[in-house]
């Protein structure tokens, strides 16, 4: 669930600190979520994740 929330905020081009503040997490936790998303999707970087998030419908 948190990874999905991080993904949605990546679509807004927010940095780790901004995402951490909005979700009440540490920036390091956000980094781990981003790394996990990159591994799961096979995408090369957070820009690609942002583009994916923009095309993913919200629940």
Backbone torsions as a table, in degrees:
resi	resn	phi	psi	omega
1	UNK	NA	-46.0	-179.9
2	UNK	-63.8	-38.2	178.7
3	UNK	-60.2	-40.3	179.1
4	UNK	-63.6	-42.2	178.4
5	UNK	-62.9	-41.4	177.1
6	UNK	-62.3	-44.2	178.9
7	UNK	-58.6	-44.6	179.9
8	UNK	-61.4	-39.4	179.7
9	UNK	-74.7	-27.8	174.1
10	UNK	-62.7	-32.5	178.9
11	UNK	-62.3	-25.1	178.5
12	UNK	-88.3	5.2	178.4
13	UNK	62.7	36.9	177.4
14	UNK	-86.0	149.7	176.2
15	UNK	-82.7	171.3	-178.0
16	UNK	-58.5	-41.9	-179.1
17	UNK	-65.2	-41.5	179.2
18	UNK	-65.4	-42.1	178.1
19	UNK	-63.9	-45.1	-179.7
20	UNK	-58.3	-43.9	180.0
21	UNK	-63.1	-45.2	-178.6
22	UNK	-65.7	-33.6	-177.0
23	UNK	-99.8	2.4	-179.1
24	UNK	57.8	48.6	177.6
25	UNK	-123.5	170.2	172.6
26	UNK	-84.1	152.3	176.5
27	UNK	-57.4	-34.0	179.2
28	UNK	-64.9	-38.2	177.2
29	UNK	-63.8	-40.4	177.6
30	UNK	-63.3	-42.4	177.1
31	UNK	-56.5	-42.6	-179.7
32	UNK	-65.3	-40.3	177.9
33	UNK	-64.3	-42.5	178.8
34	UNK	-63.0	-44.3	179.0
35	UNK	-61.8	-40.7	178.7
36	UNK	-64.7	-42.0	178.2
37	UNK	-63.4	-40.3	178.0
38	UNK	-62.8	-42.2	178.7
39	UNK	-64.6	-47.1	-177.2
40	UNK	-64.6	-37.6	-176.5
41	UNK	-90.0	-20.3	-176.3
42	UNK	74.8	13.5	179.8
43	UNK	-80.9	154.6	-172.7
44	UNK	-81.6	-23.4	-174.7
45	UNK	-161.9	174.5	-177.1
46	UNK	-69.4	-25.2	175.2
47	UNK	-63.2	-43.8	177.3
48	UNK	-64.1	-38.0	175.8
49	UNK	-62.6	-40.9	178.6
50	UNK	-60.6	-42.5	178.8
51	UNK	-65.1	-39.2	176.3
52	UNK	-62.7	-44.2	-178.8
53	UNK	-62.1	-34.1	179.8
54	UNK	-66.8	-26.0	-177.5
55	UNK	-100.1	-3.8	-179.3
56	UNK	-90.6	124.3	179.2
57	UNK	-67.1	145.7	177.8
58	UNK	-80.3	150.9	179.4
59	UNK	-83.3	NA	NA
